[in-house]
Amino acid sequence: MKRLIFLFCFLTVSVSGEMVKIPAGKWKPFLKESESKLGATIPIKSFYLDEYPVTNKEYSEFIETNPQWKKGKVSALFADGGYLGDWKGKNYEESQTNSPVTYVSWFSANAYCQWKGKRLPKESEWEYAASIPSSGKNKKAVETVILNWYGEVRPQFLPNVGQYKNAFGVYDQHGMIWEWVFDFNNTSVTGDSRQDTDIESSLFCGGGSLKANDFSNYASYMRYGYRAGLKGWYTAKYLGFRCAKD
């Protein structure tokens, strides 16, 4: 019995030590569902979310024990030719050890989370946590961070994780990368024709919808437009992920 109690305590510390407990609450979806009324909110159950996006170092540990996900070995069904495109050979730049891993597909991100005993966050969970501003700030401050990011020239090399923290204690949901969610193709957003052959540029430009609850929420237009154009095997320079857990 004592052994079981000790094991339970260890697991609890392990989860809360690397993840943030997100309290239950209500979230107003960006898109109106057909069965919902304008302005309706949905309940979000409490869950755990990674404090930071998954880093290059963490992802390299995953592929060391799961060699089927090494660069050059992944089936085209599960990742396109850009997979881990910023790694030289099979390794990342040493200076990028604690930077978010990018050029990963939904399939590889999902496999990583399962390997860790976790899962990808639902869109509603990710958006709910991401809607919380930093302590002492309002939601306009969140929009400012996002819109500034959209307007900046993207860096060739991403900084270390830990740049922007919200009041829940979650870092870098905004201002650094896009992130995969479990149900990324859950919604349909009308946008441009996406004739550009550059996935990153064309998806970034998609962004209109007649089903929006708030037409002034430009930042959400961009996220939903981006997700709507993704396929599970796509990879992109600024597309990474983090994990969640019940």
Backbone as CSV, one residue per row, in Angstrom:
resi,resn,N_x,N_y,N_z,CA_x,CA_y,CA_z,C_x,C_y,C_z
1,MET,0.827,-1.195,0.000,0.000,0.000,0.000,0.871,1.260,0.000
2,LYS,1.930,1.254,0.840,2.838,2.401,0.903,3.511,2.630,-0.443
3,ARG,3.846,1.506,-1.109,4.495,1.614,-2.406,3.570,2.279,-3.426
4,LEU,2.277,1.938,-3.384,1.304,2.519,-4.303,1.136,4.008,-4.045
5,ILE,1.100,4.385,-2.769,0.973,5.797,-2.407,2.178,6.580,-2.911
6,PHE,3.368,6.001,-2.735,4.589,6.660,-3.194,4.581,6.827,-4.710
7,LEU,4.145,5.783,-5.434,4.096,5.854,-6.880,3.135,6.936,-7.342
8,PHE,1.971,7.031,-6.678,0.989,8.057,-7.039,1.555,9.454,-6.833
9,CYS,2.237,9.652,-5.714,2.829,10.957,-5.418,3.894,11.318,-6.445
10,PHE,4.707,10.312,-6.837,5.763,10.553,-7.819,5.179,10.985,-9.150
11,LEU,4.130,10.290,-9.573,3.502,10.625,-10.843,2.889,12.015,-10.812
12,THR,2.294,12.383,-9.688,1.680,13.699,-9.559,2.721,14.802,-9.680
13,VAL,3.867,14.623,-8.993,4.938,15.607,-9.050,5.505,15.690,-10.460
14,SER,5.653,14.522,-11.119,6.218,14.484,-12.458,5.375,15.283,-13.443
15,VAL,4.050,15.105,-13.367,3.165,15.808,-14.292,3.172,17.300,-14.018
16,SER,2.946,17.687,-12.756,2.830,19.104,-12.438,4.168,19.818,-12.550
17,GLY,5.289,19.056,-12.483,6.600,19.667,-12.575,6.943,20.134,-13.972
18,GLU,6.434,19.473,-14.990,6.755,19.840,-16.363,5.550,20.370,-17.123
19,MET,4.385,20.327,-16.472,3.168,20.799,-17.102,2.461,21.778,-16.163
20,VAL,1.605,22.588,-16.753,0.832,23.559,-15.979,-0.605,23.068,-15.893
21,LYS,-1.169,23.096,-14.694,-2.571,22.710,-14.544,-3.450,23.887,-14.941
22,ILE,-4.230,23.696,-15.979,-5.127,24.739,-16.465,-6.479,24.563,-15.774
23,PRO,-6.959,25.558,-15.063,-8.228,25.408,-14.345,-9.417,25.339,-15.302
24,ALA,-10.485,24.722,-14.816,-11.720,24.667,-15.595,-12.247,26.080,-15.815
25,GLY,-12.963,26.261,-16.890,-13.524,27.576,-17.172,-14.451,27.533,-18.369
26,LYS,-14.753,28.689,-18.901,-15.605,28.784,-20.076,-14.861,29.519,-21.177
27,TRP,-15.121,29.103,-22.399,-14.422,29.670,-23.540,-15.409,29.973,-24.648
28,LYS,-15.274,31.155,-25.234,-16.136,31.548,-26.342,-15.433,31.229,-27.652
29,PRO,-15.933,30.258,-28.405,-15.274,29.883,-29.659,-15.216,31.053,-30.643
30,PHE,-14.170,31.056,-31.453,-14.059,32.086,-32.478,-15.127,31.902,-33.551
31,LEU,-15.398,30.645,-33.892,-16.393,30.349,-34.916,-17.698,29.906,-34.287
32,LYS,-18.796,30.391,-34.811,-20.117,29.991,-34.331,-20.456,28.601,-34.861
33,GLU,-20.804,27.699,-33.981,-21.272,26.382,-34.400,-22.738,26.491,-34.791
34,SER,-23.173,25.649,-35.695,-24.541,25.746,-36.218,-25.588,25.575,-35.128
35,GLU,-25.250,24.749,-34.110,-26.231,24.511,-33.063,-26.098,25.482,-31.897
36,SER,-25.119,26.398,-31.983,-24.894,27.330,-30.890,-25.551,28.674,-31.169
37,LYS,-25.832,29.383,-30.119,-26.366,30.734,-30.251,-25.220,31.728,-30.259
38,LEU,-25.419,32.862,-30.888,-24.397,33.886,-30.934,-23.977,34.266,-29.514
39,GLY,-22.691,34.256,-29.290,-22.183,34.641,-27.988,-22.116,33.501,-26.996
40,ALA,-22.528,32.291,-27.399,-22.522,31.161,-26.479,-21.094,30.770,-26.123
41,THR,-20.907,30.267,-24.918,-19.606,29.771,-24.482,-19.698,28.283,-24.225
42,ILE,-18.574,27.612,-24.213,-18.553,26.183,-23.927,-17.678,25.945,-22.700
43,PRO,-18.036,24.946,-21.879,-17.234,24.657,-20.694,-15.957,23.911,-21.061
44,ILE,-14.883,24.242,-20.380,-13.601,23.560,-20.557,-13.243,22.888,-19.237
45,LYS,-13.027,21.591,-19.284,-12.617,20.870,-18.082,-11.145,21.162,-17.787
46,SER,-10.790,21.066,-16.517,-9.397,21.269,-16.138,-8.518,20.212,-16.818
47,PHE,-7.320,20.626,-17.226,-6.379,19.713,-17.876,-4.966,20.237,-17.659
48,TYR,-3.979,19.443,-18.041,-2.587,19.862,-17.971,-2.089,20.222,-19.368
49,LEU,-1.234,21.236,-19.437,-0.651,21.660,-20.700,0.841,21.893,-20.491
50,ASP,1.652,21.465,-21.449,3.095,21.692,-21.333,3.391,23.167,-21.101
51,GLU,4.311,23.419,-20.191,4.685,24.796,-19.873,5.318,25.488,-21.075
52,TYR,6.089,24.727,-21.855,6.783,25.264,-23.020,6.487,24.412,-24.253
53,PRO,6.698,24.980,-25.452,6.667,24.132,-26.646,7.763,23.071,-26.552
54,VAL,7.569,21.956,-27.212,8.581,20.891,-27.237,9.829,21.422,-27.947
55,THR,10.987,21.175,-27.349,12.247,21.705,-27.877,12.964,20.688,-28.766
56,ASN,13.982,21.173,-29.462,14.807,20.285,-30.287,15.431,19.169,-29.452
57,LYS,15.916,19.510,-28.274,16.543,18.513,-27.409,15.542,17.424,-27.020
58,GLU,14.351,17.831,-26.626,13.333,16.870,-26.221,12.922,15.983,-27.392
59,TYR,12.804,16.588,-28.575,12.389,15.803,-29.738,13.489,14.837,-30.165
60,SER,14.737,15.234,-30.013,15.841,14.345,-30.372,15.867,13.118,-29.469
61,GLU,15.471,13.287,-28.202,15.385,12.151,-27.281,14.298,11.184,-27.732
62,PHE,13.225,11.735,-28.261,12.133,10.913,-28.781,12.591,10.070,-29.970
63,ILE,13.283,10.687,-30.930,13.654,9.918,-32.116,14.811,8.953,-31.844
64,GLU,15.569,9.188,-30.787,16.619,8.236,-30.436,16.018,6.904,-29.999
65,THR,14.888,6.960,-29.323,14.232,5.727,-28.884,13.125,5.288,-29.834
66,ASN,12.840,6.111,-30.838,11.842,5.775,-31.863,12.450,6.073,-33.230
67,PRO,13.413,5.255,-33.663,14.191,5.560,-34.874,13.367,5.658,-36.150
68,GLN,12.132,5.148,-36.124,11.282,5.283,-37.314,10.926,6.734,-37.597
69,TRP,11.149,7.620,-36.606,10.851,9.039,-36.786,12.102,9.867,-37.049
70,LYS,13.221,9.203,-37.327,14.442,9.942,-37.661,14.314,10.578,-39.039
71,LYS,15.013,11.669,-39.216,15.017,12.356,-40.501,15.501,11.407,-41.592
72,GLY,14.754,11.353,-42.681,15.122,10.487,-43.789,14.522,9.102,-43.729
73,LYS,13.870,8.767,-42.596,13.292,7.432,-42.450,11.769,7.440,-42.375
74,VAL,11.180,8.608,-42.257,9.734,8.706,-42.069,9.013,8.548,-43.401
75,SER,7.965,7.753,-43.403,7.162,7.558,-44.601,6.546,8.880,-45.052
76,ALA,6.423,9.068,-46.364,5.799,10.271,-46.918,4.334,10.370,-46.523
77,LEU,3.753,9.269,-46.054,2.373,9.304,-45.578,2.256,10.090,-44.279
78,PHE,3.357,10.182,-43.532,3.331,10.773,-42.200,4.094,12.080,-42.070
79,ALA,4.883,12.425,-43.057,5.596,13.712,-43.040,6.101,14.016,-44.440
80,ASP,5.999,15.279,-44.847,6.468,15.644,-46.180,7.990,15.779,-46.197
81,GLY,8.518,16.182,-47.345,9.963,16.235,-47.514,10.658,17.293,-46.683
82,GLY,9.905,18.187,-46.059,10.510,19.228,-45.232,10.750,18.813,-43.794
83,TYR,10.409,17.589,-43.440,10.503,17.108,-42.051,11.895,17.371,-41.466
84,LEU,11.914,18.053,-40.315,13.145,18.440,-39.615,14.106,19.143,-40.581
85,GLY,13.542,20.003,-41.408,14.306,20.646,-42.468,15.418,21.558,-42.006
86,ASP,15.379,22.029,-40.754,16.445,22.918,-40.283,17.530,22.158,-39.522
87,TRP,17.420,20.831,-39.447,18.477,20.023,-38.833,19.522,19.708,-39.893
88,LYS,20.772,19.792,-39.536,21.845,19.405,-40.442,22.067,17.909,-40.316
89,GLY,21.769,17.203,-41.394,21.827,15.753,-41.309,20.772,15.267,-40.343
90,LYS,21.191,14.606,-39.290,20.246,14.070,-38.315,20.297,14.831,-36.999
91,ASN,20.998,15.964,-36.980,21.166,16.703,-35.735,20.757,18.161,-35.887
92,TYR,20.303,18.749,-34.779,19.967,20.165,-34.756,21.208,20.978,-34.398
93,GLU,21.161,22.273,-34.695,22.254,23.165,-34.317,22.378,23.198,-32.798
94,GLU,23.593,23.132,-32.290,23.808,23.123,-30.841,23.213,24.355,-30.181
95,SER,23.259,25.480,-30.859,22.716,26.720,-30.298,21.200,26.694,-30.216
96,GLN,20.566,25.721,-30.878,19.111,25.612,-30.916,18.565,24.528,-29.987
97,THR,19.389,24.090,-29.057,18.995,23.002,-28.140,17.667,23.268,-27.459
98,ASN,17.491,24.474,-26.936,16.275,24.818,-26.187,15.309,25.687,-26.979
99,SER,15.450,25.667,-28.288,14.485,26.329,-29.161,13.381,25.343,-29.520
100,PRO,12.193,25.827,-29.869,11.109,24.908,-30.223,11.462,24.081,-31.463
101,VAL,11.156,22.806,-31.421,11.325,21.992,-32.618,10.233,22.386,-33.614
102,THR,10.603,22.515,-34.878,9.647,22.846,-35.937,9.885,21.890,-37.101
103,TYR,9.210,22.137,-38.205,9.259,21.206,-39.341,8.821,19.807,-38.903
104,VAL,7.811,19.747,-38.059,7.260,18.464,-37.634,5.808,18.368,-38.106
105,SER,5.384,17.168,-38.450,4.022,16.941,-38.918,3.092,16.652,-37.746
106,TRP,1.787,16.636,-38.034,0.812,16.268,-36.999,1.071,14.846,-36.533
107,PHE,1.380,13.967,-37.457,1.604,12.557,-37.113,2.801,12.398,-36.185
108,SER,3.881,13.112,-36.471,5.062,12.984,-35.614,4.834,13.646,-34.258
109,ALA,4.125,14.776,-34.241,3.810,15.441,-32.969,2.907,14.554,-32.118
110,ASN,1.933,13.941,-32.743,1.018,13.050,-32.029,1.768,11.844,-31.466
111,ALA,2.697,11.306,-32.257,3.488,10.155,-31.796,4.354,10.533,-30.603
112,TYR,4.939,11.733,-30.646,5.761,12.201,-29.522,4.926,12.271,-28.245
113,CYS,3.763,12.906,-28.342,2.923,13.064,-27.151,2.499,11.712,-26.585
114,GLN,2.172,10.777,-27.448,1.798,9.439,-26.985,2.979,8.761,-26.306
115,TRP,4.166,8.945,-26.852,5.382,8.370,-26.256,5.600,8.916,-24.844
116,LYS,5.218,10.162,-24.617,5.361,10.782,-23.304,4.191,10.470,-22.380
117,GLY,3.222,9.672,-22.864,2.036,9.382,-22.059,1.070,10.542,-22.025
118,LYS,1.126,11.369,-23.060,0.282,12.560,-23.138,-0.526,12.525,-24.436
119,ARG,-0.989,13.677,-24.866,-1.744,13.804,-26.106,-1.599,15.224,-26.613
120,LEU,-1.950,15.438,-27.872,-2.021,16.806,-28.366,-3.235,17.501,-27.761
121,PRO,-3.145,18.784,-27.458,-4.310,19.490,-26.908,-5.407,19.639,-27.955
122,LYS,-6.641,19.646,-27.489,-7.760,19.956,-28.380,-7.675,21.433,-28.748
123,GLU,-8.253,21.775,-29.871,-8.263,23.172,-30.292,-8.886,24.060,-29.216
124,SER,-10.007,23.614,-28.638,-10.687,24.411,-27.615,-9.801,24.607,-26.390
125,GLU,-9.043,23.578,-26.006,-8.147,23.684,-24.852,-7.013,24.659,-25.141
126,TRP,-6.407,24.519,-26.323,-5.289,25.391,-26.680,-5.749,26.837,-26.734
127,GLU,-6.870,27.085,-27.372,-7.369,28.448,-27.523,-7.792,29.041,-26.177
128,TYR,-8.371,28.222,-25.333,-8.782,28.685,-24.001,-7.558,29.138,-23.210
129,ALA,-6.523,28.307,-23.173,-5.309,28.670,-22.438,-4.628,29.878,-23.078
130,ALA,-4.644,29.934,-24.408,-3.966,31.018,-25.121,-4.682,32.352,-25.000
131,SER,-5.946,32.326,-24.593,-6.711,33.572,-24.479,-6.413,34.329,-23.197
132,ILE,-5.681,33.706,-22.291,-5.370,34.332,-20.994,-4.136,35.218,-21.136
133,PRO,-4.231,36.499,-20.803,-3.076,37.395,-20.941,-2.079,37.206,-19.803
134,SER,-0.983,37.939,-19.877,-0.024,37.954,-18.773,-0.665,38.597,-17.556
135,SER,-0.127,38.319,-16.391,-0.657,38.898,-15.160,-0.674,40.415,-15.245
136,GLY,-1.801,41.002,-14.853,-1.920,42.451,-14.845,-2.221,43.060,-16.200
137,LYS,-2.344,42.234,-17.235,-2.639,42.743,-18.585,-4.055,42.328,-18.983
138,ASN,-4.596,42.974,-20.016,-5.895,42.568,-20.528,-5.721,41.839,-21.861
139,LYS,-6.824,41.388,-22.445,-6.735,40.575,-23.662,-6.211,41.364,-24.851
140,LYS,-6.321,42.695,-24.796,-5.755,43.502,-25.869,-4.236,43.336,-25.917
141,ALA,-3.646,43.076,-24.748,-2.206,42.866,-24.695,-1.816,41.597,-25.443
142,VAL,-2.672,40.565,-25.358,-2.431,39.329,-26.096,-2.466,39.603,-27.593
143,GLU,-3.471,40.353,-28.023,-3.602,40.674,-29.445,-2.393,41.469,-29.934
144,THR,-1.888,42.361,-29.089,-0.720,43.160,-29.467,0.492,42.282,-29.708
145,VAL,0.725,41.311,-28.818,1.851,40.380,-28.985,1.723,39.628,-30.301
146,ILE,0.510,39.141,-30.586,0.282,38.351,-31.800,0.476,39.198,-33.049
147,LEU,-0.149,40.364,-33.080,-0.078,41.201,-34.265,1.332,41.728,-34.511
148,ASN,2.066,41.997,-33.438,3.468,42.391,-33.595,4.266,41.265,-34.234
149,TRP,3.964,40.033,-33.814,4.649,38.862,-34.373,4.347,38.729,-35.865
150,TYR,3.085,38.920,-36.226,2.713,38.837,-37.638,3.442,39.882,-38.475
151,GLY,3.700,41.049,-37.878,4.298,42.146,-38.622,5.811,42.132,-38.657
152,GLU,6.439,41.286,-37.843,7.894,41.237,-37.777,8.474,40.326,-38.857
153,VAL,9.725,40.591,-39.208,10.459,39.670,-40.072,10.797,38.440,-39.239
154,ARG,10.470,37.266,-39.745,10.711,36.051,-38.978,12.210,35.780,-38.851
155,PRO,12.665,35.391,-37.662,14.097,35.112,-37.486,14.486,33.799,-38.158
156,GLN,15.724,33.745,-38.633,16.195,32.487,-39.215,16.281,31.403,-38.152
157,PHE,16.720,31.813,-36.942,16.830,30.871,-35.835,15.914,31.325,-34.703
158,LEU,15.131,30.406,-34.190,14.201,30.733,-33.114,14.938,30.895,-31.794
159,PRO,14.466,31.790,-30.927,15.081,31.929,-29.601,14.727,30.746,-28.710
160,ASN,15.341,30.685,-27.553,14.990,29.650,-26.586,13.555,29.851,-26.109
161,VAL,12.914,28.761,-25.692,11.574,28.872,-25.138,11.636,29.672,-23.840
162,GLY,10.485,30.243,-23.454,10.420,31.008,-22.215,10.373,32.503,-22.442
163,GLN,9.874,32.953,-23.592,9.852,34.374,-23.930,8.605,35.097,-23.427
164,TYR,7.450,34.461,-23.559,6.177,35.128,-23.219,5.347,34.214,-22.324
165,LYS,4.989,34.700,-21.140,4.275,33.884,-20.146,2.908,34.490,-19.861
166,ASN,1.867,33.655,-19.874,0.542,34.170,-19.528,0.247,33.943,-18.045
167,ALA,-0.943,34.367,-17.600,-1.279,34.300,-16.179,-1.466,32.865,-15.682
168,PHE,-1.659,31.912,-16.589,-1.733,30.497,-16.200,-0.350,29.917,-15.944
169,GLY,0.691,30.607,-16.431,2.052,30.080,-16.314,2.493,29.310,-17.541
170,VAL,1.785,29.473,-18.660,2.134,28.817,-19.914,2.931,29.792,-20.776
171,TYR,4.036,29.302,-21.338,4.916,30.149,-22.130,4.731,29.950,-23.638
172,ASP,4.872,31.048,-24.371,5.122,31.044,-25.817,4.000,30.467,-26.678
173,GLN,2.757,30.583,-26.220,1.671,30.209,-27.121,1.530,31.246,-28.232
174,HIS,2.018,32.439,-27.973,1.987,33.507,-28.972,3.386,34.066,-29.162
175,GLY,3.625,34.593,-30.352,4.834,35.357,-30.599,6.061,34.568,-30.973
176,MET,5.932,33.246,-31.198,7.110,32.462,-31.553,6.844,31.506,-32.715
177,ILE,5.855,30.612,-32.567,5.562,29.623,-33.602,4.056,29.378,-33.680
178,TRP,3.632,28.696,-34.748,2.311,28.098,-34.802,2.408,26.748,-34.086
179,GLU,1.288,26.220,-33.598,1.329,24.935,-32.903,0.216,24.006,-33.386
180,TRP,0.575,22.736,-33.559,-0.414,21.718,-33.892,-1.386,21.517,-32.728
181,VAL,-2.648,21.254,-33.049,-3.627,20.779,-32.067,-4.200,19.479,-32.596
182,PHE,-4.809,18.706,-31.725,-5.289,17.378,-32.125,-6.296,17.469,-33.265
183,ASP,-7.276,18.344,-33.117,-8.350,18.474,-34.100,-8.146,19.710,-34.964
184,PHE,-6.942,19.833,-35.547,-6.597,21.020,-36.331,-7.520,21.226,-37.525
185,ASN,-8.101,20.140,-38.049,-8.994,20.245,-39.212,-10.455,20.175,-38.800
186,ASN,-10.728,20.604,-37.575,-12.082,20.547,-37.025,-12.996,21.613,-37.611
187,THR,-12.409,22.696,-38.112,-13.202,23.813,-38.616,-12.824,24.132,-40.047
188,SER,-13.727,24.757,-40.744,-13.483,25.162,-42.128,-13.541,26.677,-42.198
189,VAL,-12.485,27.276,-42.697,-12.405,28.729,-42.794,-12.183,29.105,-44.243
190,THR,-12.986,30.022,-44.759,-12.780,30.460,-46.128,-11.603,31.406,-46.179
191,GLY,-10.843,31.338,-47.240,-9.674,32.197,-47.328,-9.280,32.423,-48.765
192,ASP,-7.995,32.609,-49.014,-7.549,32.834,-50.381,-7.461,31.509,-51.126
193,SER,-7.070,31.556,-52.368,-7.052,30.348,-53.183,-5.853,29.469,-52.890
194,ARG,-4.881,30.003,-52.167,-3.671,29.267,-51.795,-2.990,28.641,-53.009
195,GLN,-2.848,29.452,-54.058,-2.172,28.964,-55.252,-0.657,28.998,-55.085
196,ASP,-0.181,29.771,-54.118,1.255,29.867,-53.887,1.805,28.492,-53.524
197,THR,2.958,28.154,-54.061,3.535,26.845,-53.780,4.223,26.807,-52.421
198,ASP,4.427,27.959,-51.811,5.050,28.000,-50.490,3.985,27.821,-49.427
199,ILE,3.980,26.674,-48.769,2.944,26.342,-47.792,2.875,27.382,-46.680
200,GLU,4.034,27.754,-46.140,4.049,28.674,-44.996,3.403,30.005,-45.362
201,SER,3.769,30.557,-46.516,3.252,31.859,-46.914,1.780,31.804,-47.258
202,SER,1.386,30.776,-47.994,-0.003,30.719,-48.448,-0.969,30.451,-47.313
203,LEU,-0.585,29.596,-46.369,-1.476,29.312,-45.253,-1.590,30.525,-44.344
204,PHE,-0.483,31.246,-44.191,-0.481,32.431,-43.337,-1.476,33.469,-43.846
205,CYS,-1.689,33.499,-45.153,-2.549,34.520,-45.729,-4.029,34.177,-45.655
206,GLY,-4.375,32.912,-45.470,-5.785,32.536,-45.389,-6.369,33.065,-44.105
207,GLY,-7.599,33.662,-44.162,-8.062,34.138,-42.884,-9.462,34.666,-42.779
208,GLY,-10.353,34.522,-43.726,-11.685,35.087,-43.577,-12.712,34.038,-43.234
209,SER,-13.777,34.419,-42.558,-14.861,33.494,-42.267,-16.131,34.247,-41.956
210,LEU,-17.244,33.760,-42.513,-18.538,34.372,-42.232,-19.135,33.847,-40.936
211,LYS,-18.466,32.871,-40.306,-19.004,32.253,-39.104,-18.349,32.787,-37.834
212,ALA,-17.620,33.893,-37.933,-16.887,34.405,-36.783,-17.820,35.031,-35.761
213,ASN,-17.508,34.821,-34.482,-18.230,35.480,-33.401,-17.760,36.920,-33.232
214,ASP,-16.500,37.174,-33.579,-15.935,38.510,-33.396,-15.123,38.862,-34.640
215,PHE,-15.675,39.696,-35.509,-15.014,40.028,-36.759,-13.770,40.889,-36.546
216,SER,-13.612,41.463,-35.371,-12.443,42.300,-35.106,-11.255,41.490,-34.597
217,ASN,-11.475,40.201,-34.323,-10.420,39.347,-33.761,-9.533,38.822,-34.888
218,TYR,-8.711,39.721,-35.408,-7.879,39.398,-36.555,-6.890,38.272,-36.251
219,ALA,-6.360,38.265,-35.026,-5.372,37.248,-34.650,-5.954,35.848,-34.768
220,SER,-7.195,35.681,-34.329,-7.825,34.364,-34.430,-8.128,34.008,-35.879
221,TYR,-8.491,35.000,-36.706,-8.672,34.745,-38.134,-7.439,34.041,-38.693
222,MET,-6.278,34.560,-38.336,-5.037,34.024,-38.877,-4.788,32.596,-38.406
223,ARG,-5.002,32.332,-37.129,-4.780,30.968,-36.618,-5.737,29.975,-37.258
224,TYR,-7.013,30.338,-37.308,-7.995,29.416,-37.869,-7.793,29.245,-39.369
225,GLY,-7.401,30.326,-40.046,-7.116,30.232,-41.463,-5.927,29.325,-41.728
226,TYR,-4.915,29.434,-40.884,-3.715,28.596,-41.019,-4.072,27.130,-40.820
227,ARG,-4.774,26.834,-39.733,-5.134,25.441,-39.444,-5.990,24.837,-40.544
228,ALA,-6.908,25.642,-41.083,-7.846,25.129,-42.073,-7.142,24.637,-43.329
229,GLY,-5.947,25.143,-43.599,-5.225,24.739,-44.799,-4.223,23.631,-44.581
230,LEU,-4.061,23.171,-43.351,-3.063,22.141,-43.058,-3.553,20.737,-43.413
231,LYS,-2.600,19.884,-43.718,-2.809,18.441,-43.815,-1.889,17.789,-42.788
232,GLY,-2.247,16.596,-42.344,-1.511,15.965,-41.256,-0.046,15.724,-41.523
233,TRP,0.340,15.616,-42.788,1.729,15.330,-43.124,2.534,16.595,-43.410
234,TYR,1.885,17.764,-43.392,2.597,19.016,-43.670,3.619,19.314,-42.575
235,THR,4.703,19.938,-42.973,5.658,20.510,-42.024,5.941,21.946,-42.467
236,ALA,6.389,22.791,-41.556,6.695,24.178,-41.897,7.710,24.738,-40.910
237,LYS,8.406,25.766,-41.335,9.525,26.311,-40.569,9.123,26.814,-39.200
238,TYR,7.915,27.351,-39.068,7.495,27.916,-37.780,6.315,27.149,-37.194
239,LEU,6.244,25.860,-37.476,5.150,25.017,-36.984,5.692,23.958,-36.033
240,GLY,5.326,24.067,-34.754,5.754,23.117,-33.744,4.577,22.605,-32.944
241,PHE,4.794,22.280,-31.669,3.702,21.744,-30.864,4.081,21.674,-29.392
242,ARG,3.079,21.409,-28.571,3.263,21.059,-27.169,2.205,20.005,-26.846
243,CYS,2.315,19.360,-25.705,1.389,18.275,-25.349,0.471,18.679,-24.207
244,ALA,-0.582,17.914,-24.070,-1.568,18.095,-22.996,-1.802,16.760,-22.307
245,LYS,-2.522,16.805,-21.209,-2.860,15.588,-20.477,-4.090,15.839,-19.619
246,ASP,-4.951,14.828,-19.520,-6.164,14.966,-18.686,-5.782,15.043,-17.222
